């Protein structure tokens, strides 16, 4: 049996790969923390957002298997 090749990343017709996931218009972004981009395929950490102190960092991450 042969292994399947890894799936190729899909391009979006709506968002560019270099476009920020979170924008200044709708989110309170923290200074000096990188904002994830749509081209990042493994995970979008939301640590660039101001979040309540009672939330764990793991609750603010989007993971794409």
mmCIF file of the N, C-alpha and C atoms, coordinates in Angstrom:
data_MODEL
# 
_entry.id   MODEL 
# 
loop_
_atom_site.group_PDB 
_atom_site.id 
_atom_site.type_symbol 
_atom_site.label_atom_id 
_atom_site.label_alt_id 
_atom_site.label_comp_id 
_atom_site.label_asym_id 
_atom_site.label_entity_id 
_atom_site.label_seq_id 
_atom_site.pdbx_PDB_ins_code 
_atom_site.Cartn_x 
_atom_site.Cartn_y 
_atom_site.Cartn_z 
_atom_site.occupancy 
_atom_site.B_iso_or_equiv 
_atom_site.pdbx_formal_charge 
_atom_site.auth_seq_id 
_atom_site.auth_comp_id 
_atom_site.auth_asym_id 
_atom_site.auth_atom_id 
_atom_site.pdbx_PDB_model_num 
ATOM 1   N N  . UNK A 1 1  ? 0.844   -1.173 0.000  1.00 0.00 ? 1  UNK A N  1 
ATOM 2   C CA . UNK A 1 1  ? 0.000   0.000  0.000  1.00 0.00 ? 1  UNK A CA 1 
ATOM 3   C C  . UNK A 1 1  ? 0.892   1.240  0.000  1.00 0.00 ? 1  UNK A C  1 
ATOM 4   N N  . UNK A 1 2  ? 0.535   2.226  -0.778 1.00 0.00 ? 2  UNK A N  1 
ATOM 5   C CA . UNK A 1 2  ? 1.312   3.461  -0.836 1.00 0.00 ? 2  UNK A CA 1 
ATOM 6   C C  . UNK A 1 2  ? 0.617   4.556  -0.036 1.00 0.00 ? 2  UNK A C  1 
ATOM 7   N N  . UNK A 1 3  ? 1.407   5.444  0.504  1.00 0.00 ? 3  UNK A N  1 
ATOM 8   C CA . UNK A 1 3  ? 0.851   6.549  1.291  1.00 0.00 ? 3  UNK A CA 1 
ATOM 9   C C  . UNK A 1 3  ? 0.283   7.611  0.370  1.00 0.00 ? 3  UNK A C  1 
ATOM 10  N N  . UNK A 1 4  ? -0.762  8.250  0.827  1.00 0.00 ? 4  UNK A N  1 
ATOM 11  C CA . UNK A 1 4  ? -1.354  9.349  0.060  1.00 0.00 ? 4  UNK A CA 1 
ATOM 12  C C  . UNK A 1 4  ? -0.470  10.584 0.179  1.00 0.00 ? 4  UNK A C  1 
ATOM 13  N N  . UNK A 1 5  ? -0.367  11.349 -0.872 1.00 0.00 ? 5  UNK A N  1 
ATOM 14  C CA . UNK A 1 5  ? 0.378   12.613 -0.759 1.00 0.00 ? 5  UNK A CA 1 
ATOM 15  C C  . UNK A 1 5  ? -0.406  13.607 0.095  1.00 0.00 ? 5  UNK A C  1 
ATOM 16  N N  . UNK A 1 6  ? 0.316   14.494 0.732  1.00 0.00 ? 6  UNK A N  1 
ATOM 17  C CA . UNK A 1 6  ? -0.331  15.523 1.548  1.00 0.00 ? 6  UNK A CA 1 
ATOM 18  C C  . UNK A 1 6  ? -1.186  16.409 0.656  1.00 0.00 ? 6  UNK A C  1 
ATOM 19  N N  . UNK A 1 7  ? -2.367  16.812 1.158  1.00 0.00 ? 7  UNK A N  1 
ATOM 20  C CA . UNK A 1 7  ? -3.214  17.670 0.332  1.00 0.00 ? 7  UNK A CA 1 
ATOM 21  C C  . UNK A 1 7  ? -2.559  19.039 0.135  1.00 0.00 ? 7  UNK A C  1 
ATOM 22  N N  . UNK A 1 8  ? -2.740  19.580 -1.021 1.00 0.00 ? 8  UNK A N  1 
ATOM 23  C CA . UNK A 1 8  ? -2.197  20.906 -1.331 1.00 0.00 ? 8  UNK A CA 1 
ATOM 24  C C  . UNK A 1 8  ? -3.061  21.968 -0.662 1.00 0.00 ? 8  UNK A C  1 
ATOM 25  N N  . UNK A 1 9  ? -2.449  23.059 -0.184 1.00 0.00 ? 9  UNK A N  1 
ATOM 26  C CA . UNK A 1 9  ? -3.259  24.137 0.405  1.00 0.00 ? 9  UNK A CA 1 
ATOM 27  C C  . UNK A 1 9  ? -4.226  24.697 -0.628 1.00 0.00 ? 9  UNK A C  1 
ATOM 28  N N  . UNK A 1 10 ? -5.407  25.019 -0.176 1.00 0.00 ? 10 UNK A N  1 
ATOM 29  C CA . UNK A 1 10 ? -6.424  25.565 -1.065 1.00 0.00 ? 10 UNK A CA 1 
ATOM 30  C C  . UNK A 1 10 ? -6.329  27.083 -1.088 1.00 0.00 ? 10 UNK A C  1 
ATOM 31  N N  . UNK A 1 11 ? -6.449  27.647 -2.232 1.00 0.00 ? 11 UNK A N  1 
ATOM 32  C CA . UNK A 1 11 ? -6.484  29.096 -2.358 1.00 0.00 ? 11 UNK A CA 1 
ATOM 33  C C  . UNK A 1 11 ? -7.922  29.560 -2.196 1.00 0.00 ? 11 UNK A C  1 
ATOM 34  N N  . UNK A 1 12 ? -8.079  30.695 -1.562 1.00 0.00 ? 12 UNK A N  1 
ATOM 35  C CA . UNK A 1 12 ? -9.400  31.256 -1.344 1.00 0.00 ? 12 UNK A CA 1 
ATOM 36  C C  . UNK A 1 12 ? -9.704  32.279 -2.425 1.00 0.00 ? 12 UNK A C  1 
ATOM 37  N N  . UNK A 1 13 ? -10.928 32.314 -2.865 1.00 0.00 ? 13 UNK A N  1 
ATOM 38  C CA . UNK A 1 13 ? -11.348 33.327 -3.816 1.00 0.00 ? 13 UNK A CA 1 
ATOM 39  C C  . UNK A 1 13 ? -11.730 34.618 -3.097 1.00 0.00 ? 13 UNK A C  1 
ATOM 40  N N  . UNK A 1 14 ? -11.899 34.532 -1.767 1.00 0.00 ? 14 UNK A N  1 
ATOM 41  C CA . UNK A 1 14 ? -12.340 35.676 -0.986 1.00 0.00 ? 14 UNK A CA 1 
ATOM 42  C C  . UNK A 1 14 ? -11.190 36.400 -0.298 1.00 0.00 ? 14 UNK A C  1 
ATOM 43  N N  . UNK A 1 15 ? -10.230 35.629 0.252  1.00 0.00 ? 15 UNK A N  1 
ATOM 44  C CA . UNK A 1 15 ? -9.140  36.216 1.032  1.00 0.00 ? 15 UNK A CA 1 
ATOM 45  C C  . UNK A 1 15 ? -7.791  35.903 0.393  1.00 0.00 ? 15 UNK A C  1 
ATOM 46  N N  . UNK A 1 16 ? -6.908  36.894 0.382  1.00 0.00 ? 16 UNK A N  1 
ATOM 47  C CA . UNK A 1 16 ? -5.539  36.670 -0.098 1.00 0.00 ? 16 UNK A CA 1 
ATOM 48  C C  . UNK A 1 16 ? -4.746  35.948 0.983  1.00 0.00 ? 16 UNK A C  1 
ATOM 49  N N  . UNK A 1 17 ? -3.720  35.206 0.619  1.00 0.00 ? 17 UNK A N  1 
ATOM 50  C CA . UNK A 1 17 ? -2.899  34.483 1.586  1.00 0.00 ? 17 UNK A CA 1 
ATOM 51  C C  . UNK A 1 17 ? -2.132  35.419 2.514  1.00 0.00 ? 17 UNK A C  1 
ATOM 52  N N  . UNK A 1 18 ? -1.850  36.634 2.074  1.00 0.00 ? 18 UNK A N  1 
ATOM 53  C CA . UNK A 1 18 ? -1.095  37.572 2.902  1.00 0.00 ? 18 UNK A CA 1 
ATOM 54  C C  . UNK A 1 18 ? -1.995  38.527 3.693  1.00 0.00 ? 18 UNK A C  1 
ATOM 55  N N  . UNK A 1 19 ? -3.306  38.286 3.664  1.00 0.00 ? 19 UNK A N  1 
ATOM 56  C CA . UNK A 1 19 ? -4.261  39.147 4.372  1.00 0.00 ? 19 UNK A CA 1 
ATOM 57  C C  . UNK A 1 19 ? -4.388  38.708 5.829  1.00 0.00 ? 19 UNK A C  1 
ATOM 58  N N  . UNK A 1 20 ? -4.449  39.684 6.752  1.00 0.00 ? 20 UNK A N  1 
ATOM 59  C CA . UNK A 1 20 ? -4.581  39.381 8.176  1.00 0.00 ? 20 UNK A CA 1 
ATOM 60  C C  . UNK A 1 20 ? -5.933  38.745 8.482  1.00 0.00 ? 20 UNK A C  1 
ATOM 61  N N  . UNK A 1 21 ? -5.922  37.770 9.393  1.00 0.00 ? 21 UNK A N  1 
ATOM 62  C CA . UNK A 1 21 ? -7.163  37.125 9.831  1.00 0.00 ? 21 UNK A CA 1 
ATOM 63  C C  . UNK A 1 21 ? -7.975  38.100 10.677 1.00 0.00 ? 21 UNK A C  1 
ATOM 64  N N  . UNK A 1 22 ? -7.303  38.818 11.559 1.00 0.00 ? 22 UNK A N  1 
ATOM 65  C CA . UNK A 1 22 ? -7.955  39.791 12.430 1.00 0.00 ? 22 UNK A CA 1 
ATOM 66  C C  . UNK A 1 22 ? -7.545  41.192 11.984 1.00 0.00 ? 22 UNK A C  1 
ATOM 67  N N  . UNK A 1 23 ? -8.503  42.093 11.840 1.00 0.00 ? 23 UNK A N  1 
ATOM 68  C CA . UNK A 1 23 ? -8.197  43.448 11.372 1.00 0.00 ? 23 UNK A CA 1 
ATOM 69  C C  . UNK A 1 23 ? -8.397  44.448 12.504 1.00 0.00 ? 23 UNK A C  1 
ATOM 70  N N  . UNK A 1 24 ? -7.854  45.634 12.311 1.00 0.00 ? 24 UNK A N  1 
ATOM 71  C CA . UNK A 1 24 ? -7.993  46.683 13.321 1.00 0.00 ? 24 UNK A CA 1 
ATOM 72  C C  . UNK A 1 24 ? -9.435  47.178 13.420 1.00 0.00 ? 24 UNK A C  1 
ATOM 73  N N  . UNK A 1 25 ? -10.217 46.976 12.408 1.00 0.00 ? 25 UNK A N  1 
ATOM 74  C CA . UNK A 1 25 ? -11.585 47.486 12.412 1.00 0.00 ? 25 UNK A CA 1 
ATOM 75  C C  . UNK A 1 25 ? -12.509 46.806 13.399 1.00 0.00 ? 25 UNK A C  1 
ATOM 76  N N  . UNK A 1 26 ? -12.354 45.520 13.610 1.00 0.00 ? 26 UNK A N  1 
ATOM 77  C CA . UNK A 1 26 ? -13.297 44.812 14.464 1.00 0.00 ? 26 UNK A CA 1 
ATOM 78  C C  . UNK A 1 26 ? -12.703 44.237 15.733 1.00 0.00 ? 26 UNK A C  1 
ATOM 79  N N  . UNK A 1 27 ? -11.398 44.316 15.917 1.00 0.00 ? 27 UNK A N  1 
ATOM 80  C CA . UNK A 1 27 ? -10.742 43.697 17.064 1.00 0.00 ? 27 UNK A CA 1 
ATOM 81  C C  . UNK A 1 27 ? -9.773  44.663 17.721 1.00 0.00 ? 27 UNK A C  1 
ATOM 82  N N  . UNK A 1 28 ? -9.594  44.491 19.019 1.00 0.00 ? 28 UNK A N  1 
ATOM 83  C CA . UNK A 1 28 ? -8.585  45.247 19.756 1.00 0.00 ? 28 UNK A CA 1 
ATOM 84  C C  . UNK A 1 28 ? -7.280  44.460 19.661 1.00 0.00 ? 28 UNK A C  1 
ATOM 85  N N  . UNK A 1 29 ? -6.400  44.854 18.745 1.00 0.00 ? 29 UNK A N  1 
ATOM 86  C CA . UNK A 1 29 ? -5.149  44.140 18.523 1.00 0.00 ? 29 UNK A CA 1 
ATOM 87  C C  . UNK A 1 29 ? -4.072  44.667 19.466 1.00 0.00 ? 29 UNK A C  1 
ATOM 88  N N  . UNK A 1 30 ? -3.262  43.753 20.001 1.00 0.00 ? 30 UNK A N  1 
ATOM 89  C CA . UNK A 1 30 ? -2.166  44.122 20.887 1.00 0.00 ? 30 UNK A CA 1 
ATOM 90  C C  . UNK A 1 30 ? -0.941  44.483 20.055 1.00 0.00 ? 30 UNK A C  1 
ATOM 91  N N  . UNK A 1 31 ? -0.192  45.454 20.528 1.00 0.00 ? 31 UNK A N  1 
ATOM 92  C CA . UNK A 1 31 ? 1.013   45.895 19.828 1.00 0.00 ? 31 UNK A CA 1 
ATOM 93  C C  . UNK A 1 31 ? 2.106   44.842 19.917 1.00 0.00 ? 31 UNK A C  1 
ATOM 94  N N  . UNK A 1 32 ? 2.968   44.795 18.920 1.00 0.00 ? 32 UNK A N  1 
ATOM 95  C CA . UNK A 1 32 ? 4.171   43.947 18.885 1.00 0.00 ? 32 UNK A CA 1 
ATOM 96  C C  . UNK A 1 32 ? 3.889   42.450 18.886 1.00 0.00 ? 32 UNK A C  1 
ATOM 97  N N  . UNK A 1 33 ? 2.674   42.027 18.554 1.00 0.00 ? 33 UNK A N  1 
ATOM 98  C CA . UNK A 1 33 ? 2.365   40.597 18.430 1.00 0.00 ? 33 UNK A CA 1 
ATOM 99  C C  . UNK A 1 33 ? 1.884   40.362 17.002 1.00 0.00 ? 33 UNK A C  1 
ATOM 100 N N  . UNK A 1 34 ? 2.481   39.383 16.359 1.00 0.00 ? 34 UNK A N  1 
ATOM 101 C CA . UNK A 1 34 ? 2.152   39.106 14.954 1.00 0.00 ? 34 UNK A CA 1 
ATOM 102 C C  . UNK A 1 34 ? 0.704   38.652 14.807 1.00 0.00 ? 34 UNK A C  1 
ATOM 103 N N  . UNK A 1 35 ? 0.045   39.203 13.808 1.00 0.00 ? 35 UNK A N  1 
ATOM 104 C CA . UNK A 1 35 ? -1.335  38.821 13.497 1.00 0.00 ? 35 UNK A CA 1 
ATOM 105 C C  . UNK A 1 35 ? -1.276  37.692 12.474 1.00 0.00 ? 35 UNK A C  1 
ATOM 106 N N  . UNK A 1 36 ? -1.999  36.571 12.712 1.00 0.00 ? 36 UNK A N  1 
ATOM 107 C CA . UNK A 1 36 ? -1.952  35.472 11.742 1.00 0.00 ? 36 UNK A CA 1 
ATOM 108 C C  . UNK A 1 36 ? -2.550  35.895 10.404 1.00 0.00 ? 36 UNK A C  1 
ATOM 109 N N  . UNK A 1 37 ? -2.096  35.237 9.354  1.00 0.00 ? 37 UNK A N  1 
ATOM 110 C CA . UNK A 1 37 ? -2.558  35.521 7.990  1.00 0.00 ? 37 UNK A CA 1 
ATOM 111 C C  . UNK A 1 37 ? -3.311  34.312 7.451  1.00 0.00 ? 37 UNK A C  1 
ATOM 112 N N  . UNK A 1 38 ? -4.157  34.550 6.484  1.00 0.00 ? 38 UNK A N  1 
ATOM 113 C CA . UNK A 1 38 ? -4.958  33.465 5.911  1.00 0.00 ? 38 UNK A CA 1 
ATOM 114 C C  . UNK A 1 38 ? -4.089  32.388 5.267  1.00 0.00 ? 38 UNK A C  1 
ATOM 115 N N  . UNK A 1 39 ? -2.870  32.710 4.869  1.00 0.00 ? 39 UNK A N  1 
ATOM 116 C CA . UNK A 1 39 ? -1.982  31.722 4.274  1.00 0.00 ? 39 UNK A CA 1 
ATOM 117 C C  . UNK A 1 39 ? -1.380  30.760 5.289  1.00 0.00 ? 39 UNK A C  1 
ATOM 118 N N  . UNK A 1 40 ? -1.506  31.054 6.591  1.00 0.00 ? 40 UNK A N  1 
ATOM 119 C CA . UNK A 1 40 ? -1.017  30.146 7.636  1.00 0.00 ? 40 UNK A CA 1 
ATOM 120 C C  . UNK A 1 40 ? -2.005  28.991 7.746  1.00 0.00 ? 40 UNK A C  1 
ATOM 121 N N  . UNK A 1 41 ? -1.561  27.802 7.401  1.00 0.00 ? 41 UNK A N  1 
ATOM 122 C CA . UNK A 1 41 ? -2.505  26.693 7.290  1.00 0.00 ? 41 UNK A CA 1 
ATOM 123 C C  . UNK A 1 41 ? -2.610  25.813 8.525  1.00 0.00 ? 41 UNK A C  1 
ATOM 124 N N  . UNK A 1 42 ? -1.663  25.854 9.424  1.00 0.00 ? 42 UNK A N  1 
ATOM 125 C CA . UNK A 1 42 ? -1.714  24.954 10.574 1.00 0.00 ? 42 UNK A CA 1 
ATOM 126 C C  . UNK A 1 42 ? -2.550  25.494 11.718 1.00 0.00 ? 42 UNK A C  1 
ATOM 127 N N  . UNK A 1 43 ? -2.364  26.752 12.046 1.00 0.00 ? 43 UNK A N  1 
ATOM 128 C CA . UNK A 1 43 ? -3.000  27.284 13.247 1.00 0.00 ? 43 UNK A CA 1 
ATOM 129 C C  . UNK A 1 43 ? -3.089  28.801 13.149 1.00 0.00 ? 43 UNK A C  1 
ATOM 130 N N  . UNK A 1 44 ? -4.140  29.355 13.696 1.00 0.00 ? 44 UNK A N  1 
ATOM 131 C CA . UNK A 1 44 ? -4.268  30.796 13.824 1.00 0.00 ? 44 UNK A CA 1 
ATOM 132 C C  . UNK A 1 44 ? -4.327  31.124 15.299 1.00 0.00 ? 44 UNK A C  1 
ATOM 133 N N  . UNK A 1 45 ? -3.206  31.483 15.917 1.00 0.00 ? 45 UNK A N  1 
ATOM 134 C CA . UNK A 1 45 ? -3.263  31.861 17.330 1.00 0.00 ? 45 UNK A CA 1 
ATOM 135 C C  . UNK A 1 45 ? -3.928  33.226 17.471 1.00 0.00 ? 45 UNK A C  1 
ATOM 136 N N  . UNK A 1 46 ? -4.733  33.371 18.476 1.00 0.00 ? 46 UNK A N  1 
ATOM 137 C CA . UNK A 1 46 ? -5.431  34.639 18.695 1.00 0.00 ? 46 UNK A CA 1 
ATOM 138 C C  . UNK A 1 46 ? -4.776  35.427 19.818 1.00 0.00 ? 46 UNK A C  1 
ATOM 139 N N  . UNK A 1 47 ? -3.474  35.199 20.044 1.00 0.00 ? 47 UNK A N  1 
ATOM 140 C CA . UNK A 1 47 ? -2.796  35.913 21.113 1.00 0.00 ? 47 UNK A CA 1 
ATOM 141 C C  . UNK A 1 47 ? -2.560  37.376 20.777 1.00 0.00 ? 47 UNK A C  1 
ATOM 142 N N  . UNK A 1 48 ? -2.862  37.802 19.557 1.00 0.00 ? 48 UNK A N  1 
ATOM 143 C CA . UNK A 1 48 ? -2.742  39.213 19.177 1.00 0.00 ? 48 UNK A CA 1 
ATOM 144 C C  . UNK A 1 48 ? -3.964  40.007 19.637 1.00 0.00 ? 48 UNK A C  1 
ATOM 145 N N  . UNK A 1 49 ? -4.987  39.317 20.152 1.00 0.00 ? 49 UNK A N  1 
ATOM 146 C CA . UNK A 1 49 ? -6.218  39.977 20.577 1.00 0.00 ? 49 UNK A CA 1 
ATOM 147 C C  . UNK A 1 49 ? -6.210  40.201 22.088 1.00 0.00 ? 49 UNK A C  1 
ATOM 148 N N  . UNK A 1 50 ? -6.792  41.308 22.502 1.00 0.00 ? 50 UNK A N  1 
ATOM 149 C CA . UNK A 1 50 ? -7.026  41.504 23.924 1.00 0.00 ? 50 UNK A CA 1 
ATOM 150 C C  . UNK A 1 50 ? -8.120  40.548 24.351 1.00 0.00 ? 50 UNK A C  1 
ATOM 151 N N  . UNK A 1 51 ? -7.869  39.760 25.381 1.00 0.00 ? 51 UNK A N  1 
ATOM 152 C CA . UNK A 1 51 ? -8.869  38.778 25.819 1.00 0.00 ? 51 UNK A CA 1 
ATOM 153 C C  . UNK A 1 51 ? -9.069  38.894 27.323 1.00 0.00 ? 51 UNK A C  1 
ATOM 154 N N  . UNK A 1 52 ? -10.202 38.446 27.825 1.00 0.00 ? 52 UNK A N  1 
ATOM 155 C CA . UNK A 1 52 ? -10.441 38.485 29.261 1.00 0.00 ? 52 UNK A CA 1 
ATOM 156 C C  . UNK A 1 52 ? -9.419  37.624 30.005 1.00 0.00 ? 52 UNK A C  1 
ATOM 157 N N  . UNK A 1 53 ? -9.063  38.022 31.197 1.00 0.00 ? 53 UNK A N  1 
ATOM 158 C CA . UNK A 1 53 ? -8.052  37.308 31.986 1.00 0.00 ? 53 UNK A CA 1 
ATOM 159 C C  . UNK A 1 53 ? -8.504  35.905 32.365 1.00 0.00 ? 53 UNK A C  1 
ATOM 160 N N  . UNK A 1 54 ? -9.802  35.646 32.393 1.00 0.00 ? 54 UNK A N  1 
ATOM 161 C CA . UNK A 1 54 ? -10.286 34.323 32.791 1.00 0.00 ? 54 UNK A CA 1 
ATOM 162 C C  . UNK A 1 54 ? -10.326 33.328 31.639 1.00 0.00 ? 54 UNK A C  1 
ATOM 163 N N  . UNK A 1 55 ? -9.792  33.666 30.484 1.00 0.00 ? 55 UNK A N  1 
ATOM 164 C CA . UNK A 1 55 ? -9.742  32.762 29.325 1.00 0.00 ? 55 UNK A CA 1 
ATOM 165 C C  . UNK A 1 55 ? -8.334  32.216 29.137 1.00 0.00 ? 55 UNK A C  1 
ATOM 166 N N  . UNK A 1 56 ? -8.247  30.919 28.920 1.00 0.00 ? 56 UNK A N  1 
ATOM 167 C CA . UNK A 1 56 ? -6.954  30.279 28.668 1.00 0.00 ? 56 UNK A CA 1 
ATOM 168 C C  . UNK A 1 56 ? -6.512  30.570 27.226 1.00 0.00 ? 56 UNK A C  1 
ATOM 169 N N  . UNK A 1 57 ? -5.183  30.678 27.007 1.00 0.00 ? 57 UNK A N  1 
ATOM 170 C CA . UNK A 1 57 ? -4.713  30.905 25.634 1.00 0.00 ? 57 UNK A CA 1 
ATOM 171 C C  . UNK A 1 57 ? -5.164  29.815 24.662 1.00 0.00 ? 57 UNK A C  1 
ATOM 172 N N  . UNK A 1 58 ? -5.322  28.574 25.138 1.00 0.00 ? 58 UNK A N  1 
ATOM 173 C CA . UNK A 1 58 ? -5.742  27.487 24.245 1.00 0.00 ? 58 UNK A CA 1 
ATOM 174 C C  . UNK A 1 58 ? -7.176  27.665 23.765 1.00 0.00 ? 58 UNK A C  1 
ATOM 175 N N  . UNK A 1 59 ? -7.968  28.472 24.454 1.00 0.00 ? 59 UNK A N  1 
ATOM 176 C CA . UNK A 1 59 ? -9.329  28.733 24.020 1.00 0.00 ? 59 UNK A CA 1 
ATOM 177 C C  . UNK A 1 59 ? -9.366  29.815 22.940 1.00 0.00 ? 59 UNK A C  1 
ATOM 178 N N  . UNK A 1 60 ? -8.213  30.403 22.621 1.00 0.00 ? 60 UNK A N  1 
ATOM 179 C CA . UNK A 1 60 ? -8.131  31.483 21.665 1.00 0.00 ? 60 UNK A CA 1 
ATOM 180 C C  . UNK A 1 60 ? -7.229  31.082 20.501 1.00 0.00 ? 60 UNK A C  1 
ATOM 181 N N  . UNK A 1 61 ? -7.399  29.875 20.024 1.00 0.00 ? 61 UNK A N  1 
ATOM 182 C CA . UNK A 1 61 ? -6.583  29.374 18.913 1.00 0.00 ? 61 UNK A CA 1 
ATOM 183 C C  . UNK A 1 61 ? -7.479  28.583 17.965 1.00 0.00 ? 61 UNK A C  1 
ATOM 184 N N  . UNK A 1 62 ? -7.257  28.795 16.689 1.00 0.00 ? 62 UNK A N  1 
ATOM 185 C CA . UNK A 1 62 ? -7.976  28.055 15.655 1.00 0.00 ? 62 UNK A CA 1 
ATOM 186 C C  . UNK A 1 62 ? -6.985  27.088 15.018 1.00 0.00 ? 62 UNK A C  1 
ATOM 187 N N  . UNK A 1 63 ? -7.279  25.798 15.090 1.00 0.00 ? 63 UNK A N  1 
ATOM 188 C CA . UNK A 1 63 ? -6.347  24.788 14.579 1.00 0.00 ? 63 UNK A CA 1 
ATOM 189 C C  . UNK A 1 63 ? -7.002  24.091 13.378 1.00 0.00 ? 63 UNK A C  1 
ATOM 190 N N  . UNK A 1 64 ? -6.185  23.925 12.339 1.00 0.00 ? 64 UNK A N  1 
ATOM 191 C CA . UNK A 1 64 ? -6.645  23.245 11.135 1.00 0.00 ? 64 UNK A CA 1 
ATOM 192 C C  . UNK A 1 64 ? -5.820  21.993 10.936 1.00 0.00 ? 64 UNK A C  1 
ATOM 193 N N  . UNK A 1 65 ? -6.409  20.822 11.140 1.00 0.00 ? 65 UNK A N  1 
ATOM 194 C CA . UNK A 1 65 ? -5.622  19.584 10.969 1.00 0.00 ? 65 UNK A CA 1 
ATOM 195 C C  . UNK A 1 65 ? -5.241  19.348 9.523  1.00 0.00 ? 65 UNK A C  1 
# 
